[in-house]
Amino acid sequence: SLKPGDQYLGREGSPAYQVVKTDPSKIGAWQHGRLLFEDASLAQVAAELNRYFVRPVVIDDEAVRNLRFTGVLKIDDELVMVQRLAAFVPLSVHVTEDQVVLERGVSK
C-alpha cells in the first residue's frame, strides 16, 4: 500500500516496479506540460517518460540508470524530450523501431 508522498512506478505487463518518495506539490506540473525532477535517477526519469509514449525508453546499463537528473522537461515529442535530457546528462540516444535506448555518452 502507498502512503502520502509515495509514488508507484511500473510498466504494464512487467512485474518490476518501484515505490519512490515524491513531493505532492509537484505532481500537477504535468497539467501545465512539464515534468519536474529533483535528484531523480535516470531510471525514474525513464519510467515517467514511459507513461507518455508508446515506444519505451530503455536503459540497459546500471551505471546510466543510476545517473541523477534535476530539472524540468517540457512534455513534447518523445525524441525531442530525450534529446533535451541528453543535453544535460552524459547520454547518447539510440532509436530503434521498438524502443528508445539511453546509453552512456560524453560528459556534459
C-alpha positions in Angstrom: 0.0 0.0 0.0 1.1 3.5 -0.7 1.4 6.2 1.9 1.1 10.0 1.4 4.1 11.2 -0.7 4.7 7.7 -2.2 4.6 7.1 -6.0 4.3 3.8 -7.7 6.4 3.4 -10.8 5.8 0.4 -13.0 5.2 -0.6 -16.6 2.1 -2.5 -17.7 3.0 -6.2 -18.4 6.2 -6.0 -16.3 6.4 -7.4 -12.8 9.2 -4.9 -11.9 8.1 -1.8 -10.0 9.4 0.9 -7.6 7.9 2.9 -4.8 9.6 6.3 -4.6 9.0 9.4 -2.4 7.6 12.4 -4.2 6.6 15.9 -3.4 2.8 16.1 -3.8 3.1 19.9 -4.6 5.0 19.0 -7.8 2.6 16.3 -9.0 0.4 18.6 -11.0 3.1 20.1 -13.2 2.1 17.7 -16.0 -1.1 19.6 -16.3 0.9 22.5 -17.4 3.0 20.5 -19.8 6.0 19.9 -17.6 7.7 17.1 -15.8 9.7 18.2 -12.7 12.6 16.1 -11.4 14.7 16.7 -8.3 17.7 14.4 -7.9 15.9 11.7 -9.8 17.7 8.6 -11.1 17.5 8.2 -14.9 15.6 5.0 -14.2 12.9 7.2 -12.5 13.0 9.7 -15.4 12.7 6.9 -18.0 9.8 5.4 -16.0 8.0 8.7 -16.0 8.6 9.3 -19.7 7.2 5.8 -20.4 3.9 7.0 -19.0 3.6 9.3 -22.0 4.8 7.4 -25.0 4.1 4.0 -26.7 7.7 3.3 -27.6 9.5 2.6 -24.3 12.6 4.4 -23.1 15.1 1.7 -22.1 18.3 1.9 -20.1 20.3 -1.4 -20.0 23.4 0.0 -18.3 23.1 0.1 -14.5 25.5 3.0 -14.2 23.4 5.0 -16.6 20.2 4.0 -14.7 21.8 5.5 -11.6 22.8 8.9 -13.1 21.0 11.7 -11.4 18.9 14.5 -13.0 17.4 17.7 -11.6 15.4 19.8 -14.0 12.2 20.4 -15.9 11.3 18.6 -19.1 8.6 20.1 -21.3 6.2 17.4 -22.4 6.7 17.2 -26.1 7.7 14.7 -28.8 9.4 11.7 -27.3 12.7 12.1 -29.2 12.8 15.9 -28.5 12.3 15.2 -24.8 15.1 12.6 -24.6 17.4 14.8 -26.6 16.8 17.6 -24.2 17.6 15.2 -21.4 20.8 14.2 -23.1 21.8 17.9 -23.3 22.2 17.9 -19.5 23.2 14.3 -18.7 26.1 12.3 -20.3 23.9 10.3 -22.6 23.6 9.2 -26.2 20.3 8.2 -27.6 19.8 5.2 -29.9 16.4 4.9 -31.5 15.0 1.7 -32.9 11.6 0.9 -34.3 10.6 -0.6 -31.0 12.4 1.5 -28.3 14.5 4.5 -27.4 17.7 3.4 -25.7 19.6 5.7 -23.4 23.3 4.8 -23.3 26.5 6.1 -21.7 27.6 9.2 -23.6 30.1 12.1 -23.3 30.2 14.1 -20.1 28.4 17.4 -20.4 
